[in-house]
Amino acid sequence: MLQGMTGYRVLLLVVDDTEIAIEMMIALEDAGHSVEHVFHVDEAMLRVRTVKPDAFVVAAPPCDESLARGWSVRHPDVAMVLVAPSPGARHAAQQAGVPCLERPIKPERLVRVVERRVERARGASGGPGIRRAPAPAVMPDGPPSGMRMRARRLLVVAPRHIALRLDADLLRRHLEAECQVAGDTRAATQLLDGPLDGVLIDAALMVDPAAGVVLRQRIHAKGVPISPIRFDAGGDFISAISAIREAADALQGVGPTYVRQAGAS
């Protein structure tokens, strides 16, 4: 479980589509829930038995039918949600009362279905409900009198061969932000100690079952939003810059910050 979260513990099994795994991670974590992603069904079942997550979200057509069949009987305290299930799993889910979601995934619907299923299971067992984080404050349209807007402070976590070519001036021009760059998780973890408004992170690293989980844990403990960078494996450096810009543009929850102008009283 990721520390510092106030929502539910969600175990996510996605065996063949990292893109949808990233989308679901972001949606659930932005809603205040901790997410652990695994690639293999055996590992998932081990986590269900040992960690006892609140919800188990499955996007794994090769094995979803066997998981869904009789799930509510075997694991009544763990809510299950299937994503784009196989025909056999859909039938098993109907018999077990397990909800199914179709692609493309709508983040709000995913969060709503997961929360409702967990709340139903909690209600049946007398467990506590969800503790929601306060709503974000509404940002003003312009700087208050005597104040100026401060550039966003971002951490960019990219593959080493890309990170070596990035520098603060280049990213400042493209992102209009003050950026630090890390080419591995160790460097990224060290840079998290400084002031940050958001983290742009290589999408492949986000779903790494080892280093990615630990880094996301640290980022969420710091309380800053994450946006995945979807690098093109066969792309050049220009396409990498474009991917970083898209991630920066998609960064959620980072509004303008104002500081007092020099000489202002």
N, C-alpha and C positions, 0 to 999 in steps of 0.2 A: 504494500500500500504506500502511496506517495504521502510523505509527511506534510502537515500543514493544510491539508484539504478538509473541507467541512461537509462534503457530500457523501456519496456512496462509493464503494469499492467495485469497480467494473473490470471484469476479466474479458478481454477481447481476443477471439480466435479468428485470425484471417490467414489462410494458408497460401493464397495464390494471387493476392491483389494488394500490394503495398499502398497504392493510391487511395483505395477506399479505407484502408486501415488508418491512414493519416487523417482523412476527412472525419472519421468517427472519433478518433482520439481528440482532435481539436474541438469538435462539437461538445463532447462529454466533459473534457477538462475545462473548457470555457464556462460550462454550466456549474463548475465547482466540484466535479467528481474526479476521483483518482482512477487512472486507467493503467492496467498492465496488459501488454500485448504479447501473445505467444504465437508461434507458427505451427506447432504440432499438437495433435489431439491428445497424445499421451501426456505431454507436458501440461496441457490445459486441465485434464482430469486430475493430475497430481495437485495442481494449484487449487482446484475446487475442493479436494479433500483436506488439504492442509491449511489453506488460507481462508477458505469459506467466504468468497466474495459475495456481495449483495446481488450482483447481476452478472450474467454470462451471455455476451453478445457473440453470435456465431455467424461468420460469413465463410463457410467452408463446405461447398457442395459435395466434395468427395466423401465427407464423413458426417454431414449434418443429420441424415436420417437416423443413423444409429444413436446419435446423441439425443435427438428430440424424442425418440420413442420411450415413453414412460418416464420422462424427465421429472415431471412434477411429483411423481410418486417416490422416485429415488432421492430427489433433492428438493424437498418442499420449501426450504428456506432460501434457495438460490433462484432468482427470477431469470428465465431464459427469453431471449429475443433472437429470432432468426432473420438474416438478411439475404435476400435473393435465394431462397432455399431451392433444393432439388425437388422434383415432383413427389418423390417418396417422403421427403422431410416435410413438405407442405401438408401431406395427408396425416402424417404422424403428429404434426403440430396442432392440427385441428382437433384431433382426438385428445391431445394432452392440454389443450387450452393455451398453447404457446403462440404469441403474436408473431406475424411475419411482415417484414418490410421489403419493399421493392426498390430497385435502383432506378434512377439516381436517388441517392439518399438525401432527404431534406433534414438538415441538422436539427431544426426545432422539433420535428416529429420524432426523430430518433431519441432526443433527450426526453420528450414528453412520454413516449411509450416506455422507456427504461424506468423513469421515475414512477410512473403509475404502477408498473408491474412490481417494483420493489416495495412501494407503499402498500400494495395489496398483500404481498407476502408478510410485510412487517405488521400490518393490521391484523392478519390472521394469527400471528404469533405473539401479538402484544408488544412488539419491538418499537423503538423510537422512530419517528419520521425524520424527514430530511431537515437539516439546518441550512437555510439559504443565506448566501452572502448578500450584503446590501447592494441595491441597485447602483450603478455608476452615476456619478454626478453629471449634470448637464453642463457642457462646456460653453463658455461665453463666445459670442461671435467675433470679438476683437479684444485687444489688450486693454486692461483697465488704465485709467489715467496714471501717468508716471511710470508705466511698466513697458517692457518690450518682450517680444516672443523669443523664447530660447529654442534652438534647434533640438530635435530629438536625439537622444543618445542611444545608439543601437550596437548590439554585438552581432557580428556576422560569423557564423560557424560554417565553413566550407571545406571541401576536400583539400588536402595539403597542396596539390599542384595548382589549384585555383587561388587558395589563400596566399601563396607566395607572390602572386602577381597583383594582389589587391593592396591599396594603401589608402590612408585617410583622405588625402586630397581627391583621389579618383572617386571614392564613394561619396564624399561631400558634394561633388558636382552632380552625381547621378541621383543621389537620394535626398539631398538637402538635409543631411543629418550628420552628426558627429559619430563616427563609427570606429569600433575596434574589431580586429579580425583574429580568428582562431582557426588553426588548421587541424586541430584534434581536440578530443574531449578534455584532455588534461589542461591545455591552454585555456579552453573555454571556461572550465571550472574556476581557474584562477582569476579570469577577467570578470566573473560574476560578482566578485567582492566589491567592485567599483559601482558607481551610480549608473543605472540603466533605465531606459524607458521601454525597451523591448528587445527580443532576440529573434534573429533570422537564422534558421538552422537547416542544414542539408536534410531534405526529406528522407533520404536513405538512412541517415543516422537516427532519425526520429523513431524508426521501427526496429532499430538494432535491439535485440532482446537483452543485451548486457549493458554496453556503454550508453546506449540511447536512453534506457530507463533511468539510469543514475543521473544523467545530465538533465533530463526533463524534471526529475525530482528536485534537483537543485534550483532549476529555473522557477518552478512553481512555488517552492519555498520562499524564493525571493519576491514573488508576487508580481512578476512582469509577464506580459503576453508573449506568445510564440507564434511565428508565422513560418511555414515550411518553404524552403527554396527547392523548386523542382528543376534541378539541373538536367539538361539533355546529355545523356551519356556520350553521344556522338557529336555534341556541339562544340563550337569554338569559344574563345574567351568572350567575344561580343555577346554570344547567346547566354553565357554565364552571367554577364552583367545585367542582361535583360531579365533573367530569372530572378536575380537578387532584387531588381527594381519592382518586379511584380509581387514578390514576397513583402517588400516594404509597403507597397500600396495596399496590400491586403491585411496589414497588421491591424488587429482589432484592439480597441480600448486605449489607444495612445492618442490623446488629444493634445492641444497646444499647452505649453508651459510658459509662464511669464516670470520675468525677473525685473527687479527695480532698475530703472535707467540711471546711469551716472548723473549725479547732480540733482536727482529728483528727491523731494522732501517727503 
